[in-house]
Amino acid sequence: MLLNRLIQQVSLKISRIYSCQNWQIGAILTTLTLPVFFCTASEAQSSKTVKAKEAEGKQYVISLNKAQQAYYAENTGFTSSIANLGLGIKPESTNYKYSISTGNKAVFNYGVSQQPNLKSFVGGVFLIGNTTKTILCQTAAASTTKPATPTNKNGTLACAAGTAKI
């Protein structure tokens, strides 16, 4: 009984200190009969590194969306040039390749992963009436291919198959 209480206390402390991808490991340590599985420190670090790299792609596409809205307000049209947006974003980084594609009353901003373990992003800015509306989507899984463009159905924006709204 004393041993069980000690294990529960250690379990609680470990679960407060160490978690792997939001999965609390403390519950596993509550009895001696269950095996103990931990993610390694390198796996936890790798997950954080992936999230940090994906944050670059996400933030840049968000910035491109906002800049397209401002560009449209000033020029009554969208641009297909990253340089024209004046953000100082380079078209390519170690992790992502950025590009713009214009459509009918819309523009699509891409952050396509150059690493096989990172998700890709697509942002859309749509002209709806006299205003612009944005959407940001990411691929459901890591991908180095250009995601499908979001859609506008009567003012309702949606991410395409294989992508999810974020």
C-alpha positions as CSV (number, residue, x, y, z in Angstrom):
1,M,0.0,0.0,0.0
2,L,2.8,2.4,0.8
3,L,4.5,1.4,-2.4
4,N,1.4,2.1,-4.4
5,R,1.1,5.6,-2.8
6,L,4.8,6.3,-3.5
7,I,4.3,5.2,-7.2
8,Q,1.2,7.5,-7.5
9,Q,3.2,10.5,-6.1
10,V,6.1,9.8,-8.5
11,S,3.6,9.4,-11.3
12,L,2.0,12.7,-10.6
13,K,5.3,14.5,-10.5
14,I,6.5,13.0,-13.7
15,S,3.3,13.8,-15.5
16,R,3.7,17.4,-14.5
17,I,7.2,17.5,-15.7
18,Y,7.2,15.4,-18.8
19,S,4.6,14.9,-21.5
20,C,4.9,13.8,-25.0
21,Q,2.6,15.4,-27.6
22,N,0.0,16.3,-24.9
23,W,-0.2,12.7,-23.8
24,Q,0.2,12.5,-20.0
25,I,2.4,9.5,-19.1
26,G,1.6,9.6,-15.4
27,A,-1.4,7.3,-15.6
28,I,0.8,4.5,-16.8
29,L,2.9,4.5,-13.6
30,T,0.0,4.0,-11.2
31,T,0.5,0.3,-11.0
32,L,3.6,-1.9,-11.2
33,T,1.9,-4.4,-13.5
34,L,1.6,-2.1,-16.5
35,P,4.5,-1.5,-18.9
36,V,6.0,2.0,-19.0
37,F,6.2,3.7,-22.4
38,F,8.0,7.1,-22.7
39,C,8.7,9.1,-25.8
40,T,12.3,9.9,-26.0
41,A,13.6,13.4,-25.4
42,S,14.7,13.5,-29.1
43,E,11.1,12.6,-30.2
44,A,9.7,15.4,-28.0
45,Q,12.3,17.8,-29.4
46,S,11.6,16.7,-32.9
47,S,7.9,17.4,-32.5
48,K,8.7,20.9,-31.2
49,T,11.1,21.5,-34.1
50,V,8.4,20.4,-36.6
51,K,5.8,22.7,-35.0
52,A,8.3,25.7,-35.1
53,K,9.1,25.1,-38.7
54,E,5.4,24.8,-39.6
55,A,4.8,28.1,-37.7
56,E,7.0,29.8,-40.3
57,G,4.9,28.6,-43.2
58,K,1.6,29.3,-41.4
59,Q,2.6,32.9,-40.4
60,Y,4.0,33.8,-43.8
61,V,0.8,32.7,-45.6
62,I,-1.3,34.6,-43.0
63,S,0.9,37.7,-43.8
64,L,0.5,37.2,-47.5
65,N,-3.3,37.0,-47.1
66,K,-3.3,40.3,-45.1
67,A,-1.0,42.0,-47.5
68,Q,-3.2,40.9,-50.5
69,Q,-6.2,42.5,-48.7
70,A,-4.2,45.8,-48.3
71,Y,-3.0,45.6,-51.9
72,Y,-6.5,45.1,-53.2
73,A,-7.8,48.1,-51.2
74,E,-5.1,50.3,-52.7
75,N,-5.0,48.9,-56.3
76,T,-8.5,47.4,-56.8
77,G,-6.9,44.1,-57.7
78,F,-4.7,41.3,-56.4
79,T,-1.0,40.7,-57.3
80,S,0.8,37.6,-58.3
81,S,4.1,38.9,-57.1
82,I,5.4,38.4,-53.5
83,A,7.7,41.4,-54.0
84,N,4.8,43.7,-54.9
85,L,3.3,43.1,-51.4
86,G,6.4,44.7,-49.7
87,L,6.7,42.2,-46.9
88,G,10.3,41.3,-47.4
89,I,9.3,37.6,-47.7
90,K,11.7,35.6,-49.9
91,P,10.0,33.2,-52.3
92,E,12.0,30.3,-50.8
93,S,13.4,29.3,-47.4
94,T,15.0,26.1,-46.2
95,N,11.5,24.8,-45.2
96,Y,9.0,26.4,-47.6
97,K,8.5,27.7,-51.1
98,Y,6.1,30.6,-51.3
99,S,4.0,31.5,-54.3
100,I,0.9,33.3,-55.4
101,S,-1.8,32.3,-57.9
102,T,-4.6,34.6,-59.0
103,G,-8.1,33.5,-59.8
104,N,-11.4,34.9,-60.7
105,K,-12.1,37.4,-57.9
106,A,-9.6,35.6,-55.7
107,V,-5.9,35.1,-55.0
108,F,-4.2,32.1,-53.4
109,N,-1.1,32.3,-51.4
110,Y,0.9,29.1,-50.9
111,G,3.5,27.9,-48.5
112,V,4.6,24.5,-49.9
113,S,6.8,22.4,-47.7
114,Q,10.3,21.5,-48.9
115,Q,10.7,19.0,-46.1
116,P,8.8,15.7,-46.2
117,N,7.8,15.9,-42.5
118,L,6.1,19.4,-42.7
119,K,2.6,20.3,-43.6
120,S,1.9,22.8,-46.4
121,F,-0.4,25.8,-46.3
122,V,-2.7,27.6,-48.7
123,G,-4.5,30.9,-48.0
124,G,-7.2,32.4,-50.0
125,V,-8.4,36.0,-50.3
126,F,-11.8,36.3,-52.0
127,L,-13.6,39.3,-53.3
128,I,-17.2,39.1,-52.0
129,G,-19.3,42.1,-53.0
130,N,-17.1,45.1,-52.1
131,T,-15.1,43.4,-49.4
132,T,-12.4,40.8,-49.1
133,K,-12.6,37.7,-47.0
134,T,-9.8,35.3,-46.1
135,I,-9.3,31.6,-45.3
136,L,-6.2,29.6,-44.2
137,C,-5.9,25.9,-44.8
138,Q,-3.2,23.3,-44.0
139,T,-2.7,19.9,-45.5
140,A,-4.1,17.1,-43.3
141,A,-0.7,15.4,-43.4
142,A,2.9,16.3,-44.1
143,S,3.2,17.1,-47.8
144,T,5.6,18.6,-50.3
145,T,2.9,19.1,-52.9
146,K,0.8,22.2,-53.5
147,P,-2.5,22.0,-51.6
148,A,-5.8,22.3,-53.5
149,T,-7.3,25.8,-53.5
150,P,-10.1,26.8,-51.1
151,T,-13.5,27.5,-52.5
152,N,-16.1,30.2,-52.2
153,K,-19.7,29.1,-52.5
154,N,-22.1,32.1,-52.2
155,G,-19.8,33.8,-49.7
156,T,-19.0,30.7,-47.6
157,L,-15.3,29.8,-47.8
158,A,-14.2,26.2,-47.4
159,C,-10.9,24.3,-47.5
160,A,-10.5,21.7,-50.3
161,A,-10.3,18.0,-49.8
162,G,-7.0,17.0,-48.1
163,T,-6.8,20.3,-46.3
164,A,-8.3,21.7,-43.1
165,K,-9.2,25.2,-41.9
166,I,-7.0,26.6,-39.3
